[in-house]
Amino acid sequence: MSEDELRYACFNVFVFIDAKGGSGGGIFRYMYGRLLKEAAAFTDDERLSNMGEELHAIGDQWQRVAQTFQEAYRATSSSTLISEASRLILDIADREQTTWEELHRIVVSPRRAKR
């Protein structure tokens, strides 16, 4: 890709991930986090609320990724910022895997996991 093509690709990634206008990344983490907090109130299971908080924090990380791509779009040279976005995404992947596995344990065996 030329530098201009790369910059415009970064802009497109920003638009898709950003919670204000996109449909990827953080927006669904925020929505699901709110759902888990409401479920915690109905089930009296604080662990669901904790998982909701974690998903909200992951949504915030996705917003940082979106902002990094927006900065890359505006930058003269995007490569350093793309490397930073890649690092953030890998961190998110690890954090999300841990979160979803913990949520699965809570939901599949709620009584055993609650003890």
N, C-alpha and C positions, 0 to 999 in steps of 0.2 A: 504494500500500500504506500502511496505517497503520503507525505505529512498531512496534506489537506484531507485526503480520504480518511486517514486515521483520526484526524480531529473530528470530522463529521460522524464517523462511527462512534467516537466517544460521546458526542452529543446525543446520538440515538440511544445509546446505552443509558445515559443519564435520564432521558425522557421516560424510558420504559421502567426504570428502577425507582425513580423519585416518587414518594408517596403522594405528592400533590396532584400529579397528572398521570402517573404510570400505573401499571397493574402488577408489576413484579416487585420482588424484594420486600421492603418493609411493610407495605400496606397490609398484606395478608397476615404478617406476624402481629401487627397491632390489632387487627380484627380478631384473630384467634386468641390472642392474649386476653382481650376483653371478654370473650366467650368463656374462657377458663376461669376468670375471676367471678363471673356470674354463676358458673357451675359450682364454684367453691362455696358460694353463699347458699345454694340449694342443697348441696350434699354435705355441708359442714366439714369439708375436707380442705384444710389450709394448703395442702400440697398442690392442689389445682391452682390456687391463687399464686403460689410461688412459681409454678410453671408459666402462668400468665405474665408475671413480672419478667421472667426470663425471656419469653417471646417478645415482650415489649423492648427489652434491652437489645435483642437481636435485630428487631426492626430499626432501632437507632443505629446499629452497625451498618445495616443496609443503606440507611440514609447517608452515612459517611462514605460508603462506596459510590452512591449517586453523586455526592458532592465532589468526590475525587475525579469522576469522569467529567463532570461539568468543568472543573479546573483544567483537566487535560484538554478539553475542547478549546478553552481560552488560551492555553499555553502555546508558546512558540514551538516547543518540543514536548510531545506528549509521553515519550517513552518512560521517563522516570515515574510519572504519575500512574501510568498503566501498571508498572511493577508494584507500586504501592496498592493499587486497587486489587491486584492479584493476591497480594499478601492478605489483605482484609477479607477477601472472599474465601480463601483457604481457612482463615480463622473462623469465619462464620460457619463454614461447612462442618468443622470439628464441633463447634458449639451447638449447632442444630442437631447433629447426630446424637450427641449426649442428651440433649433436651427431649428429642422425640423418643429415644430409648427409655428415658426415665418416665415420660408420660405413658408410654406403653405399659411399663411395669405397674404404674398406679392404676391404670384402667383395667388391665387384664386380671390382676389379682389384688383388688383394692383392700381386702381385709389383711392379707399377709403383708403387703407393702406398708400398710399404715402403722403396724406395730413397731 
